[in-house]
Amino acid sequence: MESAVKANPTLFDGPVVACARVEWEGPHSLVLHWARVTYRHYALRRVPGSTSWLPSLFVNVVQPTDDGRVMAVRMSSSTAAPGRWQMPGGSVEPPTEYETLDETALRRNAARELVEETGVDLPPEELALWVVTRGENRSIGLVYLAPRLPAAVLRDNFEAVTAAERAHGRDPELDRIALVSSPSDLADLDGPHADYLEPVVRRYTTGPGVPPE
Protein backbone atom coordinates (compact mmCIF):
# COMPACT_ATOMS: atom_id res chain seq x y z
CA MET A 1 0.00 0.00 0.00
CA GLU A 2 2.85 2.40 0.76
CA SER A 3 4.25 1.98 -2.75
CA ALA A 4 0.77 2.51 -4.25
CA VAL A 5 0.26 5.74 -2.32
CA LYS A 6 3.75 6.93 -3.24
CA ALA A 7 3.00 6.30 -6.91
CA ASN A 8 -0.41 7.96 -6.65
CA PRO A 9 -0.66 10.45 -3.75
CA THR A 10 -4.40 10.91 -4.37
CA LEU A 11 -5.13 7.38 -3.16
CA PHE A 12 -6.98 7.39 0.15
CA ASP A 13 -5.15 5.74 3.06
CA GLY A 14 -6.95 7.26 6.03
CA PRO A 15 -8.98 5.71 8.86
CA VAL A 16 -12.06 3.70 7.91
CA VAL A 17 -14.56 1.41 9.60
CA ALA A 18 -14.39 -2.35 9.21
CA CYS A 19 -17.21 -4.73 10.08
CA ALA A 20 -16.20 -6.98 12.97
CA ARG A 21 -19.48 -8.92 13.30
CA VAL A 22 -23.03 -9.00 11.93
CA GLU A 23 -26.02 -10.38 13.79
CA TRP A 24 -29.79 -10.17 13.71
CA GLU A 25 -31.83 -9.00 16.70
CA GLY A 26 -35.30 -10.06 15.66
CA PRO A 27 -36.63 -10.17 12.09
CA HIS A 28 -36.07 -6.48 11.31
CA SER A 29 -33.06 -5.37 13.38
CA LEU A 30 -29.52 -5.88 12.05
CA VAL A 31 -26.66 -5.11 14.44
CA LEU A 32 -23.24 -4.30 13.04
CA HIS A 33 -20.15 -4.38 15.25
CA TRP A 34 -17.30 -2.26 13.95
CA ALA A 35 -13.59 -1.65 14.35
CA ARG A 36 -11.34 1.24 13.35
CA VAL A 37 -8.70 0.37 10.75
CA THR A 38 -6.78 2.24 8.07
CA TYR A 39 -7.56 1.68 4.43
CA ARG A 40 -4.31 -0.21 3.91
CA HIS A 41 -5.83 -2.95 6.13
CA TYR A 42 -7.69 -4.17 3.05
CA ALA A 43 -4.43 -4.97 1.29
CA LEU A 44 -4.44 -8.11 3.46
CA ARG A 45 -7.25 -9.47 1.28
CA ARG A 46 -4.70 -9.96 -1.49
CA VAL A 47 -2.41 -12.12 0.63
CA PRO A 48 -3.04 -15.80 -0.21
CA GLY A 49 -4.42 -17.69 2.76
CA SER A 50 -4.74 -14.60 4.96
CA THR A 51 -7.74 -14.67 7.30
CA SER A 52 -6.75 -11.84 9.64
CA TRP A 53 -8.58 -9.04 7.81
CA LEU A 54 -12.06 -7.73 8.57
CA PRO A 55 -14.73 -7.05 5.93
CA SER A 56 -15.22 -3.47 4.81
CA LEU A 57 -18.29 -1.41 5.73
CA PHE A 58 -19.44 1.11 3.15
CA VAL A 59 -22.43 3.27 2.28
CA ASN A 60 -23.84 4.10 -1.12
CA VAL A 61 -26.83 5.91 -2.54
CA VAL A 62 -29.44 4.97 -5.11
CA GLN A 63 -30.11 8.30 -6.84
CA PRO A 64 -33.13 7.93 -9.13
CA THR A 65 -34.38 10.32 -11.77
CA ASP A 66 -37.95 11.52 -11.95
CA ASP A 67 -38.55 9.16 -14.91
CA GLY A 68 -37.48 6.07 -12.94
CA ARG A 69 -33.88 5.64 -14.06
CA VAL A 70 -30.96 5.15 -11.66
CA MET A 71 -27.60 6.89 -11.66
CA ALA A 72 -24.49 4.73 -11.97
CA VAL A 73 -21.05 6.32 -11.61
CA ARG A 74 -17.57 5.38 -12.86
CA MET A 75 -14.42 5.63 -10.75
CA SER A 76 -11.68 7.72 -12.30
CA SER A 77 -8.20 6.49 -13.23
CA SER A 78 -6.68 8.08 -10.11
CA THR A 79 -8.65 5.88 -7.69
CA ALA A 80 -7.99 2.42 -6.27
CA ALA A 81 -10.64 0.96 -8.62
CA PRO A 82 -10.14 2.75 -11.96
CA GLY A 83 -12.99 2.36 -14.42
CA ARG A 84 -15.31 0.54 -12.01
CA TRP A 85 -19.04 1.28 -12.26
CA GLN A 86 -20.93 1.52 -8.98
CA MET A 87 -23.30 3.72 -6.99
CA PRO A 88 -22.14 6.97 -5.40
CA GLY A 89 -20.65 6.16 -2.01
CA GLY A 90 -17.59 4.96 -0.19
CA SER A 91 -16.04 3.58 2.96
CA VAL A 92 -17.53 4.64 6.30
CA GLU A 93 -15.32 7.00 8.28
CA PRO A 94 -14.88 6.43 12.04
CA PRO A 95 -16.70 8.80 14.39
CA THR A 96 -14.85 11.38 16.45
CA GLU A 97 -14.26 10.91 20.16
CA TYR A 98 -17.59 12.56 21.02
CA GLU A 99 -19.73 10.90 18.35
CA THR A 100 -21.53 7.58 18.05
CA LEU A 101 -21.49 5.44 14.93
CA ASP A 102 -25.21 4.83 14.64
CA GLU A 103 -27.64 4.83 11.72
CA THR A 104 -27.89 8.62 11.83
CA ALA A 105 -24.11 8.91 11.47
CA LEU A 106 -24.11 6.38 8.64
CA ARG A 107 -26.79 8.42 6.84
CA ARG A 108 -24.58 11.50 7.18
CA ASN A 109 -21.71 9.52 5.65
CA ALA A 110 -23.93 8.63 2.70
CA ALA A 111 -25.08 12.24 2.20
CA ARG A 112 -21.49 13.48 2.31
CA GLU A 113 -20.35 10.93 -0.27
CA LEU A 114 -23.23 11.88 -2.54
CA VAL A 115 -22.45 15.61 -2.57
CA GLU A 116 -18.66 15.16 -2.77
CA GLU A 117 -18.87 12.79 -5.72
CA THR A 118 -21.89 14.02 -7.68
CA GLY A 119 -22.70 17.52 -6.42
CA VAL A 120 -26.17 16.43 -5.25
CA ASP A 121 -26.55 18.15 -1.89
CA LEU A 122 -29.35 16.61 0.18
CA PRO A 123 -30.08 16.82 3.91
CA PRO A 124 -29.17 13.44 5.45
CA GLU A 125 -32.73 13.00 6.71
CA GLU A 126 -33.94 12.83 3.10
CA LEU A 127 -32.00 9.59 2.61
CA ALA A 128 -33.74 6.38 3.68
CA LEU A 129 -31.94 3.12 4.48
CA TRP A 130 -33.28 0.82 1.78
CA VAL A 131 -31.14 -2.32 1.34
CA VAL A 132 -28.18 -4.00 3.04
CA THR A 133 -25.85 -5.92 0.72
CA ARG A 134 -23.14 -8.48 1.34
CA GLY A 135 -20.62 -8.90 -1.45
CA GLU A 136 -17.12 -9.94 -2.36
CA ASN A 137 -14.62 -10.18 0.47
CA ARG A 138 -17.66 -10.36 2.81
CA SER A 139 -18.11 -6.57 2.53
CA ILE A 140 -21.24 -4.99 4.03
CA GLY A 141 -22.96 -2.22 2.10
CA LEU A 142 -25.71 0.03 3.43
CA VAL A 143 -27.75 1.31 0.50
CA TYR A 144 -29.67 4.56 0.96
CA LEU A 145 -32.46 5.76 -1.29
CA ALA A 146 -32.52 9.42 -2.32
CA PRO A 147 -35.53 11.41 -3.61
CA ARG A 148 -36.05 11.49 -7.35
CA LEU A 149 -34.51 14.39 -9.24
CA PRO A 150 -34.65 15.50 -12.89
CA ALA A 151 -31.94 13.95 -15.06
CA ALA A 152 -30.78 17.39 -16.18
CA VAL A 153 -30.18 18.41 -12.56
CA LEU A 154 -28.04 15.33 -11.94
CA ARG A 155 -25.94 15.94 -15.04
CA ASP A 156 -25.50 19.65 -14.28
CA ASN A 157 -24.47 18.96 -10.68
CA PHE A 158 -21.98 16.31 -11.75
CA GLU A 159 -20.42 18.55 -14.38
CA ALA A 160 -20.13 21.37 -11.85
CA VAL A 161 -18.47 19.30 -9.11
CA THR A 162 -15.98 17.64 -11.46
CA ALA A 163 -15.12 20.99 -13.07
CA ALA A 164 -14.52 22.47 -9.62
CA GLU A 165 -12.14 19.63 -8.71
CA ARG A 166 -10.13 20.11 -11.90
CA ALA A 167 -10.03 23.88 -11.36
CA HIS A 168 -8.29 23.21 -8.03
CA GLY A 169 -5.76 20.91 -9.69
CA ARG A 170 -7.33 17.71 -8.39
CA ASP A 171 -8.56 14.65 -10.26
CA PRO A 172 -12.27 14.02 -9.60
CA GLU A 173 -13.05 10.74 -7.89
CA LEU A 174 -15.58 9.99 -10.63
CA ASP A 175 -15.19 10.65 -14.34
CA ARG A 176 -18.58 9.67 -15.76
CA ILE A 177 -22.20 9.03 -14.86
CA ALA A 178 -24.85 6.98 -16.64
CA LEU A 179 -28.60 6.81 -16.13
CA VAL A 180 -29.92 3.27 -16.47
CA SER A 181 -33.51 2.12 -16.69
CA SER A 182 -32.97 -1.64 -16.25
CA PRO A 183 -30.23 -4.19 -15.49
CA SER A 184 -29.81 -4.81 -19.23
CA ASP A 185 -28.56 -1.24 -19.64
CA LEU A 186 -25.54 -2.11 -17.50
CA ALA A 187 -24.18 -4.27 -20.33
CA ASP A 188 -23.45 -1.07 -22.24
CA LEU A 189 -21.17 0.23 -19.48
CA ASP A 190 -17.62 -0.86 -20.34
CA GLY A 191 -15.34 -1.83 -17.49
CA PRO A 192 -15.73 -3.70 -14.21
CA HIS A 193 -18.91 -3.39 -12.17
CA ALA A 194 -19.27 -3.43 -8.38
CA ASP A 195 -20.82 -6.73 -7.41
CA TYR A 196 -23.88 -5.08 -5.84
CA LEU A 197 -24.66 -2.85 -8.84
CA GLU A 198 -26.78 -5.22 -10.91
CA PRO A 199 -28.88 -6.58 -7.99
CA VAL A 200 -29.55 -3.07 -6.66
CA VAL A 201 -30.52 -1.73 -10.09
CA ARG A 202 -32.74 -4.76 -10.62
CA ARG A 203 -34.45 -4.32 -7.27
CA TYR A 204 -35.18 -0.66 -7.92
CA THR A 205 -36.21 -0.80 -11.57
CA THR A 206 -37.96 -4.16 -11.84
CA GLY A 207 -38.41 -5.74 -8.43
CA PRO A 208 -40.80 -5.48 -5.51
CA GLY A 209 -38.66 -2.76 -4.00
CA VAL A 210 -39.79 -0.11 -6.50
CA PRO A 211 -40.95 2.82 -4.36
CA PRO A 212 -44.44 4.21 -4.94
CA GLU A 213 -44.94 7.40 -6.94
Secondary structure as the mmCIF struct_conf table of DSSP 4:
data_model
#
loop_
_struct_conf.conf_type_id
_struct_conf.id
_struct_conf.beg_label_comp_id
_struct_conf.beg_label_asym_id
_struct_conf.beg_label_seq_id
_struct_conf.end_label_comp_id
_struct_conf.end_label_asym_id
_struct_conf.end_label_seq_id
HELX_RH_AL_P HELX_RH_AL_P1 GLU A 2 ALA A 7
TURN_TY1_P TURN_TY1_P1 PRO A 9 THR A 10
BEND BEND1 LEU A 11 LEU A 11
BEND BEND2 GLY A 14 GLY A 14
STRN STRN1 PRO A 15 TRP A 24
BEND BEND3 GLU A 25 GLY A 26
TURN_TY1_P TURN_TY1_P2 PRO A 27 HIS A 28
STRN STRN2 LEU A 30 THR A 38
HELX_RH_3T_P HELX_RH_3T_P1 TYR A 39 ARG A 46
BEND BEND4 VAL A 47 VAL A 47
TURN_TY1_P TURN_TY1_P3 PRO A 48 GLY A 49
HELX_LH_PP_P HELX_LH_PP_P1 TRP A 53 PRO A 55
STRN STRN3 SER A 56 SER A 56
STRN STRN4 LEU A 57 VAL A 62
STRN STRN5 PRO A 64 THR A 65
TURN_TY1_P TURN_TY1_P4 ASP A 66 ASP A 67
BEND BEND5 GLY A 68 GLY A 68
STRN STRN6 VAL A 70 MET A 75
TURN_TY1_P TURN_TY1_P5 SER A 77 SER A 78
BEND BEND6 THR A 79 ALA A 81
TURN_TY1_P TURN_TY1_P6 PRO A 82 GLY A 83
STRN STRN7 TRP A 85 GLN A 86
BEND BEND7 PRO A 88 PRO A 88
STRN STRN8 GLY A 89 SER A 91
HELX_LH_PP_P HELX_LH_PP_P2 VAL A 92 PRO A 95
TURN_TY1_P TURN_TY1_P7 GLU A 97 TYR A 98
BEND BEND8 ASP A 102 ASP A 102
HELX_RH_AL_P HELX_RH_AL_P2 GLU A 103 THR A 118
HELX_RH_3T_P HELX_RH_3T_P2 PRO A 124 GLU A 126
STRN STRN9 ALA A 128 ARG A 134
HELX_RH_3T_P HELX_RH_3T_P3 GLU A 136 ARG A 138
STRN STRN10 ILE A 140 LEU A 145
HELX_LH_PP_P HELX_LH_PP_P3 ALA A 146 ARG A 148
STRN STRN11 LEU A 149 LEU A 149
HELX_RH_AL_P HELX_RH_AL_P3 ALA A 151 ALA A 167
TURN_TY1_P TURN_TY1_P8 HIS A 168 GLY A 169
BEND BEND9 GLU A 173 GLU A 173
STRN STRN12 LEU A 174 VAL A 180
BEND BEND10 SER A 181 SER A 182
HELX_RH_3T_P HELX_RH_3T_P4 PRO A 183 ASP A 188
BEND BEND11 LEU A 189 LEU A 189
BEND BEND12 GLY A 191 GLY A 191
STRN STRN13 HIS A 193 HIS A 193
TURN_TY1_P TURN_TY1_P9 ASP A 195 TYR A 196
HELX_RH_AL_P HELX_RH_AL_P4 LEU A 197 THR A 205
TURN_TY1_P TURN_TY1_P10 THR A 206 THR A 206
BEND BEND13 GLY A 207 GLY A 207
TURN_TY1_P TURN_TY1_P11 PRO A 208 GLY A 209
HELX_LH_PP_P HELX_LH_PP_P4 VAL A 210 PRO A 212
#
